[in-house]
Amino acid sequence: MRTIREATFEVFRTHGMRTIFGNPGSTELPMLKDFPQDFSYVLGLQELVVVGMADGFAQASGRVTHVNLHTAPGVGNAVGGIGNALANKAPLLITAGQQVRPQITMEANLTNRDALLVPQPYVKWSHEPPRAKDVPAAIARAIHHASLPPCGPAFVSIPMDDWEAEPDEDSIRQALARGVRGRALPDPVALEDLAGMLAEARNPVFIAGGDIDASGGWDAAVALVEKQGLPVWATPAPGGGRIGFPEDHANFLGILPPAIGPATETLSGHDLVVVVGSSVFPYYPYIPGSLLPQGAVLVQITCDPAEAARAPMGTAIVGDVTLALEQLLELLGPSERPGPQARALPGEPAETDPISGSAAMAALAEVWPQDGIAVVETPSSTIALRNRLRLSQPGSYYFSSSGGLGFGIAAAVGVQLAQPERPVVCVLGEGSAQYGITVMWTAAAYRVPVTFLVLRNEEYMILKWFAGLEGVEGAPGLDLEGLDVATVAEAYGVSAQEVYAREETAEALRAAIAVEDGPRLVQVPVSSGMWLD
Ligand SMILES: Cc1ncc(C[n+]2csc(CCOP(=O)(O)OP(=O)(O)O)c2C)c(N)n1
């Protein structure tokens, strides 16, 4: 007779989930006993990093990814990352150990009190099986919750004495045989209506969101935009966790400003705004204004009913984004509209000492590999990065949709593990790097060949910029003097160097990107500023 552990690992196998990201404690050891050879365990040294790595792995592989955490303190440490994963629509199965059943009521040490509440409200489902026998079915259910659109994390707390128990064979057989497929074609009548609106519109515009990428819709988006002669903006950053349209395309105009007034101003003159694969809109900060230009209507296509419900304006169509785009392509003939005027590209950055964030991004652009993937957490240089790299391949950009720091440095390792053939470059502010710095050890120990580029400006630049916007003077805690990420990385086993001039930065990056047997870190001091070009 097999055990609950053996039956549960069989559930993982049927879902292709053979990589577990974890940080173990005594309450998780019974799950890890006799760890099967066909599985791999990626150790992260702190839970935010564990979840961040799994988030990157899940997004870059498109598969539900297993995270194993240590009862209450482990799940507690992970909550920021779980919030990021929900915003990123990353399909995660999160399991955590729990005291043995006989000691939960007495709340013995390491009992996860109110286990279901700890990851709330950032999971789609939270559960502790009522009986040991229910563990495999509960885990199967959590996997289905995680993978159904909108994807996201689902949580199961498992008492540590459950793993040796006997399963219910009939229920296991059924759980193993089940499949749940959630790719939904949007209402065909709604799509016909939208096609009619696009055909009639005088000056429509297309806003590309990250779910185009997640659902495999780049080709359909490009074909629709070209057929209809549409100008394209990317949904505001932060919020656009992925890129949904090639940013070197002639119809691409840039990133929509992330605040109400400026976004509406940017869209003025358009009579139809079609938003695909994004919330409407991930605004931040609050700059009031009209929600839409005078006379304009907005139609949103999203896989997420909550995104549809909470939009403050427009009509929403819920369903799979790529299926919707493909259907629109069939419904619409070619349009006579001329494409938009090409946007102005950023010129050569000024030569300064230290170099600017724009110059650092220009150095990266010089050596950017065609199939490169950027994982980005560099608040004051994100726009410069987008403008200079002009990423043009699917699956090339990962950014925390919620704005929670600690995602980037960890996710880069997960993305690289999921995409071993593509070079991953993780661009970080030295402040952002601290939230997941322990992932340096995992990158070194598992020889994950990520190139980390750290921009060192000795401050929380973006917060100083926000202080100006919010009229805040005299706020403490915005300076980071003497924070040397390269030295810290070396201590974790990552080869690191600090470079200064633009050419030297480009050369160091070229060499680091070419390394295939482990991580490299390049740190470059940059001058103070918000780098927007
Ligand atoms: C978990 C978390 N804590 C705090 C913040 C607030 N925050 C936003 S940006 C930022 C500073 C980032 O500094 P750095 O990475 O050095 O980038 P810079 O702004 O200097 O480019 C902070 C602390 C956050 N977004 N997430």
The ligand as a Gaussian input file, in Angstrom:
#p B3LYP/6-31G(d) Opt

LIG

1 1
 C        8.530000      45.348000      -0.520000
 C        8.642000      46.794000      -0.833000
 N        9.114000      47.652000       0.099000
 C        9.237000      48.958000      -0.174000
 C        8.851000      49.454000      -1.379000
 C        8.904000      50.946000      -1.645000
 N        9.919000      51.272000      -2.673000
 C        9.559000      51.474000      -3.952000
 S       10.840000      51.882000      -4.915000
 C       11.912000      51.837000      -3.620000
 C       13.351000      52.201000      -3.799000
 C       14.116000      51.327000      -4.730000
 O       15.453000      51.735000      -4.720000
 P       16.486000      51.270000      -5.796000
 O       16.271000      49.870000      -6.156000
 O       17.861000      51.627000      -5.333000
 O       16.083000      52.071000      -7.090000
 P       16.106000      53.619000      -7.511000
 O       14.791000      54.204000      -7.109000
 O       17.252000      54.274000      -6.800000
 O       16.252000      53.536000      -8.969000
 C       11.255000      51.474000      -2.443000
 C       11.931000      51.302000      -1.134000
 C        8.318000      48.529000      -2.327000
 N        7.890000      48.909000      -3.534000
 N        8.246000      47.224000      -2.027000

